[in-house]
């Protein structure tokens, strides 16, 4: 991939245009390197993913055939990212454990306090630009993995391997609640929130009865 790719770049250094997609030749190797999980959603891809250039071809096509610039990505997300300037995004390789967390039961992703303050604005921008916070396509896929666990079709360890952020949210919930997450847990959680936020009913002032003369 790199040999013909670099040769093309040398021949066309002053010619604009998209380089040949020789990077597709290493798609299987990239999938294996990422454990078949999308670098951005952190979830196993049931269908083959694509080679994403973190620094896009529009930004610097000299990196078109560099392995270090490749990220394994869901196809639709790769298309959405396209020519976004890399300095606006957090590189998946930069992110450390605990910088992001999923909320239950909404399954929306948020930046945590463990993310360094200097990077929080860019982290939030990354979620917004890529739709990782609450885009329905991402949330729906997270929900599918959560339902697999609810139905006892997979173990929490298996969930950890396929959708680690979902597994972390479940582990934290189970540790806090002292019981196992089940299909009705989301309704229980919502009911508690509703009860806590509902205004207390006001007692109507009692009417004083007039004494008979």
N, C-alpha and C positions, 0 to 999 in steps of 0.2 A: 504494500500500500504506500509506504513512504517513498520508496525508490521511484516508481513512476510518477508519484505526486510531486515530489521535489523537482523532477525533471520537467514536468509540465510548468511548474512555477517559474523555473529558470527561463524557459522558452517564451513565457507569456508575462514576464515581469511588468511590462509596460502596457499590456493589453487588458482592458477591463473585462469583467465577466466572471461568472461562477466557475470555480474549478471543477474538474470531473470528480464524481463521488466515489473515489477509490476507498474512502473510509468505510464504506459499506462492507468491504471485504473482511473487516475485523469486528463486525457486529456481534457475532457469537462469542468471541473472546471478551468483548466488553461486557456483554451480559453476564458471563461467568465471573468476571472481576467484580461486578456489582451485585453478585448473588441474585441476579435477575430482578432486582428491585430498582425502581425508578429513583434516580438521585435526588429528585425534587419532592416527590410525594412520599418517599420512603416506604413504598409498598410494592409487593410482588406484582409483576406484570403478567397477566394470564396470556396475553398476546405478545409477540415479539416487540421489543422496544426499538428505539432508533438511536443513532449516534448524534448527540448534541454537542455542538462546539460552544463551550462556555464563553470564550471570546469569539464572537460571531465572525463569519466570513466577511461581512461588511466592515467590521471593525478592524480586522487584521487577517487577511487571507493567507499570510505566511505561516499561520498556525493551523492551516486546514488539515494537515496530515500528521500533526503532533499528538501522540497518545496522551500526553499530559493535559491536553486541552479537551479531551473527550469526556462526556458524562453520559451515562445510560439514561434514557428518558422515554416517557410515554410519548407517542407520536403527536397527539393533539397538543401536549404541553410544549413540545419542541417547536411546533408551529406557532404557538402563542408567544414563545420567547423570541424566536427569530432574531431580529437585529437589535434587541435591547442592549444598550451599552453595558458592558460587564461591571463598571464601577457603580452602577445603580443596584446591583444584586449582590447577595451573599453567595459566595461559592460554596457548594455543598461540602467541599473539602475543608473549608474554614470552620464549619459549624461544629461545636462541641456538645457533648451530652447535656441535656437539660435546658438548652437555649430556647426550645419551643415545647409547648404542651398542648394536648387536645383537651377540650372541655367536654364533659359528659352532662347531659345526653346529646347536646347539639353537635358534637364532633367537629366543632370549629377549632382552628389552630390559632394560637396566640403566642406572642413573644413573652418570655418569662424574665424575671429579675436576674436570672443567672447569665443572661446575655450581657456582655460588657456594655456599659452605658454608651460608649462611643460608637457602637455598632447597632444600637436598638432602632434608630431611625431607618437605617438601611435594611435591617431585618424586617421591619414592618412594611417597608416599601417592596421588598421581595415577595412577601405574602400577597400584597395587593396586586402587584403587576402580574404575577403568575397565577393568581386566583387560588392560592393554597390555603387562604384563611377560611372562606366559606363558599367557594365555587361548587355548584351542585354536583358536577361530575366527580369532584374529589370527595365530597361529603358522602355521596351515594356509594362510592367504592369503599370508603371507611366503614359505612354502615353495613355493607355486605360482609365484611370481615367480622364486625362485631356480632352480627346475627349468627354467623357460623359458630362463634363461641357460645352465644346464648343457647343455641340448639344442641350444644355439646357435641358438635361434629368435629371440633378441633380443641386441642388443649391450649392452655395459656402459653406454654413453651413454644408450641407450633405457631401461635399467633405472634409471638415475639420474633420469630424468624421471618414471617411473611409481612407483618404490618406492625413493626416495633412501636410506633407512636400510639397506635390503638392499644396494644398490650400494656404499655406504660400507664396509660390513662385508666385501664381496667385494674391494674395492680394497685395503683394509688387509691382508687375508689374502694376496692375490697379491703385494703389495709385500714382505711379510714372508717369504713362501715362495719368491719368485722364479720363480713359474710360475702358469699359469692355473688357476683353479678349475674342477673338472670333477665329474662325477657321483660319482666314487669318492673325492673329496677328504675328504668327511665321515667315511668309514670309515677313511681313513688317519689323520685327526686323532684319532679315537677310539682307534685302535690305539696311537698314540703315547702318549696319556694312560694307557691301560691298562698299557703296558709300563713307563712311568715310575713308576706307582703300585704295581705288583705287587711283593710282597715277594720278596727273593732267597731261593732255596732254601738251606736249611741243609744243610751237609755232615755226614753222619753220621760220628761218630768211628771211625776205622779200628781194627779189633781187632788187638791184638798177638798174634802167633803164639808159642806156647810152644816154647822150644827143647827139642829132644830131649836127654835126658841122655846 
